[in-house]
Amino acid sequence: WGYALGGRGRGPDEYEKRYNGAFPPQLRAQMRDLARGMFVFGYDNYMAHAFPQDELNPIHCRGRGPDRGDPSNLNINDVLGNYSLTLVDALDTLAVMGNSSEFQKAVKLVINTVSFDKDSTVQVFEATIRVLGSLLSAHRIITDSKQPFGDMTIKDYDNELLHMAHDLAVRLLPAFENTKTGIPYPRVNLKTGVPPDSNNETCTAGAGSLLVEFGILSRLLGDSTFEWVARRAVKALWSLRSNDTGLLGNVVNIQTGHWVGKQSGLGAGLDSFYEYLLKSYILFGEKEDLEMFNAAYQSIQNYLRRGREACNEGEGDPPLYVNVNMFSGQLMNTWIDSLQAFFPGLQVLIGDVEDAICLHAFYYAIWKRYGALPERYNWQLQAPDVLFYPLRPELVESTYLLYQATKNPFYLHVGMDILQSLEKYTKVKCGYATLHHVIDKSTEDRMESFFLSETCKYLYLLFDEENPVHKSGTRYMFTTEGHIVSVDEHLRESPWKEFFSEEGRQDREGKSVHRPKSHELKVINSSSN
């Protein structure tokens, strides 16, 4: 890919020399400390200049909350709910870095100051992955009897974070009501429910990537409601896939089931839908999740993958995954977006490491050219289509997972490149800023919460070989927001399995099995009311 993207005449020998050499332990320690320092600089400045607001404006050293003056500013309002988002999202990163005193202080702050009883209209997906997921992850860290990260226990802790997660999830439940397909509305007001002027269109990833967090919550509470609504949404979307290609589109009408956006790809609008089919199976062990994932992965290989069959040999271009029409499989455009860089990491989880190596190399070649990943890159013109970079973690995530799979020091060099680029181009007075333009390196005054919850965490873990995530004997999985969840038997127990059976299915004795409606489930599981 270096050559394909105009590698400026670097021969293979130069790449060999630079990347195949060992990565000395002292350099690794230095990079680990640099990654920790990056997190600390962003976090401390958020606490000093922005808390209790949702985000830090790192250039002007101020806080940012929802844009009350312009409710249509979804770029801000979908994410910022007036609930100290950056603090909540960063909780488990503090634990992973072993900072027990700050973790304990942060958890107490969240318990004492954060409330979801707010007149905020937020995106269900963003609130779920950033806030609900972080509360559940931190709760599991506090209550883990093994305490692998050091003493992260909280004196007199009474499951407050779990109760807060439950409270938030109940406020998100109205999104699943009054929808003819079972696919949720994209937004809810945390006080009043679905806004009267609500949009009937939602993206596949937003509606179909709630099962990990909702499933964990259900299994911790012993209350099937949350998992049931999330699972129903996944099945509804799955049932709408093309009969010819097996592909899904990126935008759907939740009342009619009509595909408004017919683009099928691996980036925005679809990415985490695929990710959560596999991760739900890893966590909960439900075979149908794996069956759906395998079928989806086969369709992706059949219709989205372009280029030669093998990664490193044969005729033609190296492989690439493109955007196609979900019904015909025909190419729709010639760009890919930066969110697609998560896909090599997902391929690592299913063992398709060879293909992951190749695809990762493509994104890294783009990073090398610009010192960042443009939001959209036109692979035909070999130039960015959309020029900003909001400190996204996807390339770092794939780099980390590929290093864990291969232990090839090449990925430590990649991580060092990314760290140094971030330090050089995005560090500002009070934190790290979004790159407005990857070519001229101008910045925007925004530091998204995922920079601390994901980008810094994956960089730190890449260089911290001895971290309990790698050494404790507990298996961990990362949510789509980078929150750690231990994979254990407890989450594989669901006493309500029969509720998930399809309408009209029969039990072993041949009797018809009744699937409860959501209002019935609320009666069965009264703890949700």
C-alpha positions in Angstrom: 0.0 0.0 0.0 3.0 2.3 0.5 3.5 2.2 -3.2 -0.2 2.4 -4.1 -0.4 5.6 -2.2 2.7 7.2 -3.6 5.3 6.0 -1.2 7.8 8.5 -2.4 10.2 6.0 -3.8 10.9 4.1 -0.5 12.2 0.7 -1.4 11.3 -2.4 0.5 14.7 -2.5 2.0 14.2 0.8 3.8 10.8 -0.4 5.2 12.5 -3.7 6.3 15.2 -1.9 8.1 12.9 0.5 9.9 10.0 -1.9 10.9 11.3 -5.4 11.3 13.9 -4.5 13.9 13.1 -5.2 17.5 11.5 -2.5 19.6 13.7 -2.1 22.7 12.1 -2.4 26.1 13.2 1.1 27.2 11.6 2.6 24.1 8.4 0.7 24.8 8.4 2.0 28.4 9.0 5.5 27.0 6.0 5.2 24.6 3.8 3.8 27.4 4.6 6.8 29.5 4.0 9.1 26.6 0.5 7.6 26.1 -0.2 7.8 29.8 0.9 11.4 29.8 -1.3 12.2 26.8 -4.3 10.9 28.8 -3.4 12.7 32.0 -2.9 16.0 30.1 -6.3 15.7 28.5 -8.1 14.4 31.6 -6.5 16.9 34.1 -7.4 19.8 31.8 -11.0 18.6 31.4 -11.3 18.4 35.2 -9.7 21.8 35.7 -11.4 23.8 33.0 -14.6 21.9 31.8 -16.1 19.6 34.5 -19.0 19.3 35.2 -19.8 20.1 31.5 -19.6 17.3 28.9 -16.5 18.2 26.9 -13.4 20.2 27.0 -12.7 22.9 24.4 -8.9 22.5 24.6 -7.9 25.6 22.7 -9.9 28.1 24.8 -9.7 26.0 28.0 -13.4 26.0 28.5 -16.2 23.5 29.0 -18.9 22.6 26.5 -22.4 21.3 27.0 -25.4 20.8 24.7 -26.2 23.5 22.2 -29.5 24.7 23.7 -29.6 27.6 21.2 -29.7 25.3 18.2 -31.5 22.0 18.8 -30.7 21.0 15.2 -27.0 21.0 16.0 -26.9 17.2 16.2 -23.2 16.9 15.9 -23.1 18.3 19.5 -26.5 17.5 20.9 -26.6 13.8 19.9 -23.6 13.3 22.2 -23.7 15.9 24.9 -26.4 15.2 27.4 -25.4 17.6 30.2 -24.1 14.6 32.3 -20.3 15.2 32.6 -19.8 12.9 29.6 -16.0 13.0 29.4 -15.6 12.1 33.1 -18.0 9.2 32.8 -16.5 7.9 29.6 -12.9 8.0 31.0 -13.6 5.9 34.2 -12.3 2.5 33.1 -9.2 4.1 31.4 -8.2 5.4 34.9 -8.5 1.8 36.1 -6.6 0.3 33.2 -3.8 2.7 33.9 -3.7 1.6 37.5 -4.6 5.0 38.9 -6.7 3.8 41.8 -6.9 7.0 43.8 -8.2 9.0 40.8 -10.5 6.2 39.7 -12.1 6.1 43.2 -12.3 9.9 43.3 -13.9 10.0 39.8 -16.4 7.3 40.6 -17.5 9.2 43.8 -17.9 12.4 41.7 -20.0 10.6 39.2 -22.2 9.1 41.9 -22.6 12.4 43.7 -22.9 14.9 40.8 -24.2 13.1 37.7 -28.0 12.9 37.1 -29.9 11.7 34.0 -33.0 13.6 35.0 -32.2 16.2 32.4 -34.1 18.0 29.6 -31.6 16.7 27.1 -32.4 15.1 23.8 -29.6 12.6 23.0 -28.9 9.9 20.5 -29.8 6.5 22.0 -26.7 4.9 20.5 -24.2 7.5 21.8 -25.7 7.5 25.3 -25.6 3.7 25.3 -22.0 3.2 24.2 -20.4 6.2 25.9 -22.4 6.5 29.2 -24.2 3.2 29.9 -21.3 1.1 28.8 -18.8 3.1 30.9 -21.0 2.8 34.0 -21.3 -0.9 33.6 -17.6 -1.4 33.0 -16.6 0.7 36.0 -19.2 -1.2 38.1 -17.7 -4.5 37.1 -14.2 -3.2 37.9 -15.3 -2.1 41.4 -17.1 -5.4 42.2 -14.5 -7.8 40.7 -13.3 -10.0 43.6 -9.9 -10.4 42.0 -9.1 -6.6 41.7 -6.5 -7.1 38.9 -5.8 -3.4 38.4 -5.0 -2.7 42.0 -7.4 -1.7 44.7 -10.3 -0.2 42.7 -12.9 -0.9 45.4 -15.1 2.0 46.7 -15.8 2.1 50.5 -19.5 1.4 51.2 -20.2 1.0 47.5 -23.8 0.0 47.1 -24.0 -0.7 43.3 -24.7 3.0 42.6 -23.2 2.8 39.1 -25.4 -0.1 38.3 -28.4 1.8 39.5 -27.4 4.8 37.5 -27.0 2.6 34.4 -30.5 1.2 35.0 -31.9 4.7 35.4 -30.4 5.8 32.1 -31.5 2.7 30.3 -35.1 3.1 31.5 -35.0 6.7 30.1 -33.9 5.3 26.8 -36.6 2.6 26.6 -39.3 5.0 25.1 -37.2 4.9 21.9 -38.4 1.2 21.4 -42.1 2.0 21.9 -44.6 2.9 19.1 -42.3 1.6 16.4 -44.0 -0.8 14.0 -40.8 -2.7 13.2 -39.2 -2.8 16.7 -36.3 -0.7 15.4 -35.9 2.2 17.9 -36.2 5.9 17.3 -32.8 7.4 17.0 -33.2 10.0 19.8 -35.0 10.4 23.1 -35.4 13.3 25.6 -34.2 12.0 29.0 -37.1 13.6 30.8 -40.0 13.4 28.3 -39.3 10.5 26.0 -39.4 10.5 22.2 -39.8 14.1 20.9 -43.1 14.7 19.1 -41.3 15.8 15.9 -39.0 12.8 16.0 -37.4 11.4 12.8 -38.6 8.0 11.6 -35.2 7.3 10.0 -32.3 5.7 11.7 -28.9 4.2 10.8 -28.3 0.5 11.1 -25.4 0.8 13.4 -27.3 3.2 15.7 -30.3 1.0 16.1 -28.5 -2.4 15.9 -25.5 -1.8 18.2 -27.1 -1.7 21.6 -27.1 -5.4 22.5 -23.8 -5.6 24.3 -24.6 -2.9 26.9 -28.3 -3.7 27.2 -27.5 -7.4 27.4 -25.0 -6.9 30.2 -27.4 -4.7 32.1 -30.2 -7.2 31.8 -28.0 -10.1 33.0 -26.7 -8.1 35.9 -30.2 -7.0 37.0 -31.9 -10.3 36.2 -34.4 -8.2 34.1 -34.9 -9.3 30.5 -36.5 -6.0 29.2 -33.3 -4.3 28.0 -31.8 -7.3 26.2 -35.1 -8.1 24.7 -35.7 -4.7 23.1 -32.1 -4.6 21.8 -32.3 -8.1 20.4 -35.6 -7.4 18.8 -34.1 -4.4 17.0 -31.2 -6.6 15.7 -33.5 -9.3 14.4 -35.8 -6.7 12.8 -32.8 -5.2 10.9 -31.5 -8.6 10.0 -34.9 -9.6 8.5 -34.7 -6.6 6.2 -31.4 -7.6 4.5 -31.4 -8.2 0.8 -32.5 -11.6 -0.4 -30.0 -11.5 -3.2 -26.8 -10.2 -1.6 -27.5 -10.7 2.2 -26.4 -7.1 2.7 -28.0 -4.4 4.8 -28.3 -0.7 3.9 -27.2 2.2 6.1 -30.5 4.1 6.8 -33.9 2.6 7.4 -37.4 3.9 8.2 -38.4 2.4 11.6 -42.1 2.4 10.8 -42.2 0.9 7.3 -38.9 -1.0 7.2 -38.1 0.7 3.9 -34.4 1.2 3.2 -33.8 5.0 2.8 -30.1 4.6 2.5 -29.1 1.7 0.3 -25.4 2.0 0.7 -23.7 -1.1 2.2 -20.2 -0.7 3.5 -18.0 -1.1 6.6 -18.0 2.5 7.8 -20.4 5.0 9.3 -24.0 3.7 9.6 -23.1 0.0 9.6 -19.7 -0.5 11.3 -20.7 -1.5 14.9 -23.7 -3.5 13.8 -21.3 -6.1 12.5 -19.0 -5.7 15.5 -21.8 -6.3 18.0 -23.1 -9.5 16.3 -19.7 -11.1 17.0 -19.2 -9.4 20.4 -22.6 -10.4 21.6 -21.8 -14.0 20.9 -18.5 -13.7 22.6 -20.1 -12.3 25.8 -23.4 -14.2 25.9 -22.8 -17.3 23.9 -26.1 -17.1 21.9 -25.4 -19.2 18.8 -27.8 -17.2 16.6 -25.6 -14.1 17.1 -22.6 -16.0 15.6 -24.7 -17.4 12.8 -25.8 -13.9 11.8 -22.3 -12.6 12.0 -20.9 -15.4 9.9 -23.6 -14.9 7.2 -22.9 -11.1 7.3 -19.1 -11.7 7.0 -19.6 -14.0 4.0 -21.8 -11.3 2.3 -19.1 -8.7 3.0 -16.4 -10.9 1.4 -18.6 -11.7 -1.6 -19.7 -8.2 -2.4 -17.6 -5.5 -0.6 -14.1 -6.9 -1.0 -12.2 -5.8 -4.1 -8.7 -6.6 -5.2 -6.7 -9.8 -5.3 -7.5 -12.9 -3.3 -4.3 -13.1 -1.3 -3.0 -10.2 0.7 0.7 -10.4 -0.3 0.8 -12.2 -3.6 -0.8 -12.6 -7.0 -2.0 -10.2 -9.7 -4.0 -7.1 -9.1 -4.4 -4.5 -6.3 -4.2 -5.3 -2.6 -7.6 -6.0 -1.1 -10.0 -3.2 -0.2 -13.6 -3.0 1.1 -15.8 -0.6 -0.8 -19.3 0.8 -0.6 -21.9 -0.9 -2.7 -25.7 -0.9 -3.4 -27.2 -3.4 -0.9 -29.5 -5.0 -3.5 -27.2 -5.2 -6.6 -23.7 -5.2 -5.1 -22.7 -2.5 -7.6 -20.1 0.1 -6.5 -21.8 3.3 -5.2 -18.8 5.6 -4.7 -15.0 5.5 -4.5 -14.4 6.6 -0.9 -13.9 4.9 2.4 -14.3 6.5 5.8 -12.0 6.5 8.8 -14.4 4.4 10.9 -13.8 1.4 8.6 -10.3 1.2 10.2 -11.9 -0.7 13.0 -12.5 -3.7 10.7 -9.0 -5.3 10.9 -9.4 -5.5 14.6 -12.7 -7.3 14.2 -11.1 -9.7 11.7 -8.4 -10.4 14.4 -11.2 -11.5 16.7 -12.5 -14.1 14.2 -9.0 -15.3 13.3 -8.8 -13.8 9.8 -5.4 -12.3 10.6 -3.9 -12.3 7.2 -6.6 -10.2 5.7 -6.5 -7.9 8.7 -2.8 -7.3 8.3 -3.4 -6.2 4.7 -6.3 -3.9 5.3 -4.6 -2.3 8.3 -1.6 -1.6 6.1 -3.9 0.5 3.8 -5.1 2.7 6.6 -1.6 3.1 8.0 -0.3 4.2 4.6 -2.9 7.0 4.6 -1.9 8.0 8.2 1.7 8.1 7.1 0.9 10.4 4.3 -1.1 13.0 6.4 -0.1 12.3 10.0 -3.8 11.6 10.6 -6.8 9.7 9.0 -9.1 12.0 7.0 -12.7 11.4 7.7 -13.2 10.2 4.1 -10.5 9.1 1.7 -11.1 8.7 -2.1 -9.1 5.6 -3.0 -9.5 6.3 -6.8 -8.2 9.9 -6.6 -5.8 9.0 -3.8 -6.8 12.1 -1.9 -9.1 13.0 1.0 -12.8 13.8 0.3 -13.5 15.0 3.8 -10.6 16.5 5.6 -11.1 16.6 9.3 -9.8 14.1 12.0 -11.5 14.2 15.4 -8.9 12.1 17.2 -10.7 8.9 16.3 -9.4 5.6 17.8 -10.2 3.0 15.1 -6.7 2.7 13.6 -5.1 2.5 17.0 -7.6 -0.2 18.1 -6.8 -2.3 15.1 -3.0 -1.7 15.6 -3.4 -2.9 19.2 -5.4 -6.0 18.4 -3.0 -6.9 15.6 0.0 -6.6 17.9 -1.8 -8.9 20.4 -2.4 -11.4 17.7 1.0 -11.3 16.0 3.5 -9.8 18.5 5.2 -8.3 15.4 7.2 -5.2 16.5 6.0 -3.5 13.3 2.8 -2.6 15.2 4.8 -0.9 18.0 6.4 1.3 15.4 2.9 2.1 14.0 1.8 3.0 17.5 4.8 5.2 18.0 4.1 7.0 14.7 0.5 7.6 15.7 1.5 8.9 19.2 4.1 11.2 17.7 1.7 12.6 15.1 -0.9 13.3 17.8 1.7 15.1 19.9 3.0 17.1 17.0 -0.3 18.1 15.3 -3.1 18.0 17.8 -1.7 19.0 21.2 -2.8 22.5 22.2 -2.9 24.7 25.3 -5.3 22.6 27.4 -5.6 19.2 25.7 -5.8 17.7 22.3 -7.8 19.2 19.5 -9.7 17.9 16.5 -7.8 18.4 13.2 -10.0 20.6 11.0 -7.8 19.9 7.9 -5.4 16.9 7.7 -3.3 18.7 5.1 -2.8 22.2 6.6 -3.2 20.8 10.2 -5.5 23.6 11.3 -7.5 22.6 14.4 -11.0 22.8 15.8 -11.7 23.6 19.5 -13.1 20.2 20.4 -11.8 17.1 22.3 -14.3 14.3 21.9 -14.8 12.0 25.0 -13.6 9.0 23.0 -10.1 10.4 22.8 -9.7 9.6 26.5 -11.9 6.5 26.6 -10.4 4.8 23.5 -7.5 6.5 21.7 -5.4 6.9 24.8 -6.4 3.6 26.3 -5.5 1.5 23.2 -2.2 3.4 22.8 -1.3 2.8 26.4 -2.2 -0.9 26.3 -0.2 -1.4 23.0 3.0 -0.5 24.9 2.1 -1.9 28.4 2.9 -5.5 28.0 2.5 -6.2 31.7 -0.9 -4.7 32.0 -3.5 -6.9 33.9 -5.6 -6.8 30.8 -2.9 -9.1 29.3 -1.6 -10.8 32.4 -4.4 -11.3 34.9 -5.8 -14.5 33.5 -9.2 -12.8 33.0 -10.3 -12.5 29.4 -11.4 -9.0 28.5 -13.4 -7.7 25.6 -13.7 -4.1 24.5 -17.1 -2.5 23.7 -17.4 -0.3 20.6 -16.4 2.7 22.9 -13.4 0.9 24.2 -14.8 0.0 27.6 -13.4 -3.2 29.1 -15.8 -6.1 30.0 -14.6 -9.3 31.5 -15.8 -12.4 29.6 -17.2 -14.8 32.2 -19.8 -17.4 32.8 -22.0 -15.1 34.8 -22.9 -13.2 31.6 -23.8 -16.4 29.8 -26.7 -17.1 32.1 -30.1 -15.9 30.9 -33.1 -17.3 32.7 -35.5 -15.8 30.1 -34.2 -17.6 27.0 -37.8 -18.6 26.0 -38.8 -15.0 25.8 -36.5 -14.5 22.8 -38.1 -17.3 20.7 -39.8 -16.2 17.6 -43.5 -15.6 17.4 -45.2 -18.9 16.7 -42.2 -21.1 17.5 -43.1 -24.3 19.2 -41.5 -25.7 22.4 -40.3 -29.3 22.7 -43.8 -30.6 23.5 -45.2 -29.0 20.3 -47.1 -26.3 22.2 -47.0 -22.8 20.7 -44.5 -20.5 22.5 -45.8 -17.1 23.3 -43.4 -14.2 22.9 -44.3 -11.3 25.3 -44.8 -7.8 24.0 -42.7 -5.1 25.6 -45.5 -3.9 27.9 -46.0 -7.5 29.1 -42.3 -7.7 29.8 -42.5 -4.7 31.9 -45.1 -6.4 34.1 -43.1 -9.6 34.3 -40.0 -7.6 35.1 -41.5 -4.9 37.4 -38.0 -3.7 38.5 -37.9 -1.7 35.2 -40.9 0.5 36.1 
